[in-house]
Amino acid sequence: MIQFLERQIEAGAEAVQLFESWAGILPEPFFRRWCVQPVASIIKALRLTHPDVPIIAFPRGAGLLYDGYTEATQTDCIGLDSTVPLGWASEAIQRSLGRCIQGNLDPQMLVVGGDRMTAEVERILRQASQGPFVFNLGHGILKTTPPAHVAALAKQVKAWRS
């Protein structure tokens, strides 16, 4: 994984992201062993060769285990799935640690589109804009998502100003 990410950076990636898509199914001791420790090791190694490249870690579904993950892994930015309370993340990660958060629009909102999606995107942008933030979904785009909704989302985010 370290070599793969190094090659991505050498090929021009300005940031890299580590996905732990199944992190949320692990009990706490296994989460720490199989998610936190490997991610921390990968980040430590990447910092030796590419200290200025931002690293995002995404422990999807980690719930209460998000607490402490950012510090334990030393990630620059933490990806938030749609179940993470944004108020908590803003306080605990952005304000307290001064780190970036990424996410956490529910992918179903992108399927729904319209006023409901627009309002939820606005809420996330307003709440997360108080610190370092990358707008994103709480996980991937669903295959039932209308492309027009993706276009509307991109337009809204691009035009948004706090």
RAFENNOR-V548454 format. One record per backbone hydrogen bond with DSSP energy under -1.0 kcal/mol. CO is the residue of the C=O (numbers start at 1). NH is the residue of the N-H. If there is no record, write none. Layout:
CO_NH + CO_NH
This chain:
1_5 + 2_6 + 3_7 + 4_8 + 5_9 + 6_10 + 7_11 + 8_13 + 9_12 + 16_56 + 18_58 + 20_23 + 22_25 + 23_26 + 27_31 + 28_32 + 29_33 + 30_34 + 31_35 + 31_36 + 32_37 + 35_39 + 36_40 + 37_41 + 38_42 + 39_43 + 40_44 + 41_45 + 42_46 + 43_47 + 46_50 + 50_53 + 54_16 + 55_76 + 55_77 + 56_18 + 57_79 + 58_20 + 58_60 + 59_62 + 60_24 + 62_65 + 63_66 + 64_67 + 66_69 + 68_72 + 69_73 + 70_74 + 76_100 + 77_57 + 78_102 + 81_84 + 85_89 + 86_90 + 87_91 + 88_92 + 89_93 + 89_94 + 90_95 + 91_96 + 93_99 + 100_78 + 101_134 + 102_80 + 105_138 + 106_109 + 107_111 + 108_112 + 109_113 + 113_117 + 114_118 + 115_119 + 116_120 + 117_121 + 118_122 + 119_123 + 120_124 + 121_125 + 122_126 + 123_127 + 124_128 + 125_129 + 128_131 + 132_101 + 134_103 + 136_105 + 142_145 + 146_149 + 146_150 + 147_151 + 148_152 + 149_153 + 150_154 + 151_155 + 152_156 + 153_157 + 154_158 + 155_159 + 156_160
